[in-house]
Amino acid sequence: MHVLVVDDHQLFLDGIRHLLMRLEQTVRITEATQADAAMRALEAGAEFDLVLIDLCMPGMDGLAVLRGINERKLRLPVVVVSGEQDPYRIRAVLDQGALGFIPKSVGGEEMLAALRSVLDGDIYLPPRLEQQISRLGTRRPPDEAFDNPALRECGITKRQYQVLTLMAEGYSNKQIADTLFLTEHTVKSHVASLFAILMASNRTGCVQNAVKRGVLTLEHGAQPEAGPRGR
């Protein structure tokens, strides 16, 4: 397993190296202390199985690295490991396709469990942060949100709404990605955000809560797990 770790603190780099050795003994680690060095490593053609990024770095920050990965259409599992506390920035990380956000304050065992979860295809977000992000729905949504009173109340963006409607039709993450021309890990991040916003733990509950709150019509929410219509 090849992991790219992007962080400007050598002490953290040394610590995460020892932790990753517990994840897999044959792990190979590439370190980058600046975001532009990380982008050079990504553009050099090396194949990475996992990318760990800090948000707060001098010059280009971690969010800019995520945007750069998306612009280059690199299909990589990216996890942000940061001391960042602002739920708006954390939500932006998920919207940019990160598969998880791990606070630097967590212990080693929790971080290992989070990384294993992401490598197994899940999205990791601590419950406390899920609650904080869900409360953002009561504030003004981003400009790209549809002009719908229920959407304004929830704070669901246009792209999240598109993912939600396809989810309600029974589309898998891969089918949603193919339909919307997104990477699958970007779709997973939108699904995780929708779970947090609509306070759901699974796809069926997410769609049902969207219907209850007027975000979706009953037609959209009729068969969330039945498989895509006409496919």
C-alpha positions as CSV (number, residue, x, y, z in Angstrom):
1,M,0.0,0.0,0.0
2,H,1.3,3.4,-1.0
3,V,0.2,6.4,1.1
4,L,0.8,10.1,0.4
5,V,0.9,12.1,3.6
6,V,0.7,15.9,3.3
7,D,1.5,17.9,6.5
8,D,3.9,20.7,7.4
9,H,4.7,19.4,10.8
10,Q,7.5,16.8,10.9
11,L,6.4,15.5,14.3
12,F,3.0,14.5,12.9
13,L,4.7,13.0,9.8
14,D,6.9,10.9,12.1
15,G,3.9,9.8,14.2
16,I,1.6,8.9,11.3
17,R,4.4,6.8,9.8
18,H,4.5,4.6,12.9
19,L,0.7,4.4,12.9
20,L,0.4,3.4,9.3
21,M,3.0,0.6,9.9
22,R,0.3,-0.9,12.2
23,L,-2.2,-0.6,9.4
24,E,-0.1,-2.6,7.0
25,Q,3.5,-3.7,7.5
26,T,4.4,-3.3,3.9
27,V,3.1,0.3,3.7
28,R,5.2,2.7,1.6
29,I,4.9,6.4,2.6
30,T,5.6,9.5,0.5
31,E,5.8,12.7,2.6
32,A,5.1,16.2,1.4
33,T,5.4,19.2,3.8
34,Q,3.8,21.6,1.4
35,A,0.7,21.4,-0.8
36,D,2.6,22.2,-4.1
37,A,5.0,19.4,-3.3
38,A,2.0,17.1,-2.9
39,M,0.6,18.1,-6.3
40,R,4.0,17.5,-7.9
41,A,4.0,14.0,-6.4
42,L,0.5,13.3,-7.7
43,E,1.3,14.6,-11.1
44,A,4.5,12.5,-11.3
45,G,2.4,9.5,-12.0
46,A,3.0,7.5,-8.8
47,E,0.0,5.4,-7.8
48,F,-1.3,6.0,-4.3
49,D,-3.8,3.9,-2.4
50,L,-4.6,6.6,0.1
51,V,-3.9,10.3,0.6
52,L,-3.9,12.0,4.0
53,I,-4.0,15.8,3.9
54,D,-3.8,18.5,6.6
55,L,-6.1,21.5,5.9
56,C,-4.0,24.3,7.4
57,M,-0.6,24.7,5.6
58,P,1.3,27.6,4.4
59,G,0.7,28.7,0.9
60,M,-1.8,26.4,-0.9
61,D,-4.0,24.7,1.8
62,G,-5.4,21.2,1.9
63,L,-8.7,22.3,0.4
64,A,-6.8,23.6,-2.7
65,V,-5.1,20.2,-3.0
66,L,-8.5,18.5,-3.0
67,R,-9.7,20.9,-5.7
68,G,-6.6,20.1,-7.7
69,I,-7.2,16.4,-7.4
70,N,-10.8,16.9,-8.7
71,E,-9.7,19.1,-11.5
72,R,-7.2,16.5,-12.7
73,K,-9.8,13.8,-12.3
74,L,-7.6,11.7,-10.1
75,R,-9.6,8.8,-8.5
76,L,-8.0,8.7,-5.1
77,P,-9.3,8.0,-1.6
78,V,-8.5,11.2,0.3
79,V,-8.9,11.7,4.1
80,V,-8.3,15.0,5.8
81,V,-6.5,14.7,9.1
82,S,-6.5,18.1,10.7
83,G,-7.0,20.2,13.8
84,E,-9.5,22.3,12.0
85,Q,-12.7,23.0,14.0
86,D,-14.8,25.1,11.6
87,P,-17.8,23.0,10.4
88,Y,-18.1,25.1,7.3
89,R,-14.6,24.2,6.2
90,I,-15.2,20.5,7.1
91,R,-18.4,20.5,5.1
92,A,-16.4,22.0,2.2
93,V,-13.9,19.2,2.5
94,L,-16.7,16.6,2.1
95,D,-18.2,18.5,-0.8
96,Q,-14.8,18.4,-2.6
97,G,-14.8,14.6,-2.4
98,A,-12.9,13.7,0.8
99,L,-13.9,10.3,2.1
100,G,-13.3,11.3,5.7
101,F,-12.3,13.9,8.2
102,I,-10.2,12.8,11.2
103,P,-9.5,15.3,14.0
104,K,-5.8,15.3,15.1
105,S,-7.1,15.1,18.6
106,V,-8.2,11.5,18.2
107,G,-6.2,8.6,19.6
108,G,-4.2,6.1,17.6
109,E,-6.8,3.3,17.8
110,E,-9.6,5.6,16.6
111,M,-7.5,6.9,13.7
112,L,-6.6,3.3,12.7
113,A,-10.3,2.4,12.8
114,A,-11.2,5.4,10.7
115,L,-8.6,4.7,8.1
116,R,-9.7,1.0,7.9
117,S,-13.3,2.2,7.4
118,V,-12.3,4.4,4.5
119,L,-10.2,1.7,2.9
120,D,-13.2,-0.6,3.1
121,G,-15.2,1.9,1.1
122,D,-17.0,3.8,3.8
123,I,-16.9,7.5,4.7
124,Y,-15.7,8.5,8.2
125,L,-16.9,11.5,10.1
126,P,-16.9,11.6,13.9
127,P,-20.5,11.7,15.3
128,R,-19.9,15.1,17.0
129,L,-18.9,16.6,13.7
130,E,-21.9,15.0,11.9
131,Q,-24.1,16.8,14.4
132,Q,-22.4,20.1,13.9
133,I,-22.6,19.8,10.1
134,S,-26.3,18.9,10.3
135,R,-26.9,22.1,12.2
136,L,-25.5,24.1,9.3
137,G,-28.8,23.3,7.5
138,T,-30.6,25.9,9.6
139,R,-28.4,28.6,8.2
140,R,-28.2,30.2,4.8
141,P,-27.3,27.6,2.1
142,P,-24.6,28.1,-0.6
143,D,-25.5,30.2,-3.6
144,E,-25.8,27.1,-5.9
145,A,-28.7,25.7,-3.9
146,F,-32.0,25.5,-5.7
147,D,-34.6,28.2,-5.0
148,N,-36.8,26.0,-2.9
149,P,-37.9,26.9,0.7
150,A,-37.1,23.4,2.0
151,L,-33.7,23.4,0.4
152,R,-32.9,26.8,1.8
153,E,-33.9,25.5,5.2
154,C,-31.7,22.4,4.9
155,G,-28.8,24.0,3.2
156,I,-28.6,21.3,0.5
157,T,-26.7,22.3,-2.6
158,K,-27.7,21.8,-6.2
159,R,-25.3,18.9,-6.6
160,Q,-26.3,17.3,-3.4
161,Y,-30.0,17.5,-4.5
162,Q,-29.1,15.8,-7.8
163,V,-27.4,13.0,-5.9
164,L,-30.4,12.8,-3.5
165,T,-32.9,12.4,-6.3
166,L,-30.9,9.7,-8.0
167,M,-30.5,8.0,-4.6
168,A,-34.2,8.1,-4.3
169,E,-34.5,6.3,-7.7
170,G,-32.4,3.5,-6.3
171,Y,-29.1,4.4,-8.1
172,S,-25.9,3.0,-6.6
173,N,-23.0,5.4,-6.0
174,K,-21.3,4.2,-9.1
175,Q,-24.4,4.7,-11.2
176,I,-24.8,8.2,-9.7
177,A,-21.2,9.0,-10.5
178,D,-21.6,7.8,-14.1
179,T,-24.9,9.8,-14.5
180,L,-23.5,13.0,-13.1
181,F,-20.0,12.6,-14.5
182,L,-18.4,12.6,-11.0
183,T,-15.9,10.3,-9.4
184,E,-17.4,7.7,-7.1
185,H,-15.6,9.0,-4.0
186,T,-17.1,12.4,-4.7
187,V,-20.6,10.9,-4.8
188,K,-19.8,9.1,-1.5
189,S,-18.9,12.4,0.1
190,H,-22.2,14.0,-1.0
191,V,-24.1,11.0,0.3
192,A,-22.3,11.4,3.7
193,S,-23.2,15.1,3.7
194,L,-26.8,14.3,3.0
195,F,-26.9,11.8,5.8
196,A,-25.6,14.5,8.2
197,I,-27.9,17.2,6.9
198,L,-31.0,15.0,7.0
199,M,-30.0,13.2,10.2
200,A,-30.1,9.7,8.7
201,S,-28.0,6.6,9.1
202,N,-28.8,4.9,5.8
203,R,-30.0,5.7,2.3
204,T,-33.7,4.7,2.9
205,G,-33.9,6.9,6.0
206,C,-32.2,9.8,4.2
207,V,-34.8,9.7,1.4
208,Q,-37.7,9.3,3.8
209,N,-36.5,12.3,5.9
210,A,-36.1,14.3,2.7
211,V,-39.7,13.6,1.8
212,K,-40.9,14.4,5.3
213,R,-39.1,17.8,5.1
214,G,-40.4,18.6,1.7
215,V,-37.0,18.4,0.0
216,L,-38.3,15.5,-2.2
217,T,-41.7,14.6,-3.5
218,L,-43.3,11.3,-2.8
219,E,-42.7,10.2,-6.4
220,H,-38.9,10.6,-5.8
221,G,-39.0,8.9,-2.4
222,A,-41.2,5.9,-3.3
223,Q,-38.6,3.2,-3.8
224,P,-35.1,4.3,-2.6
225,E,-33.7,0.8,-2.6
226,A,-35.4,-0.7,-5.6
227,G,-32.8,-0.1,-8.2
228,P,-32.6,2.5,-10.9
229,R,-35.7,2.8,-13.1
230,G,-35.2,1.8,-16.7
231,R,-31.8,0.3,-16.0
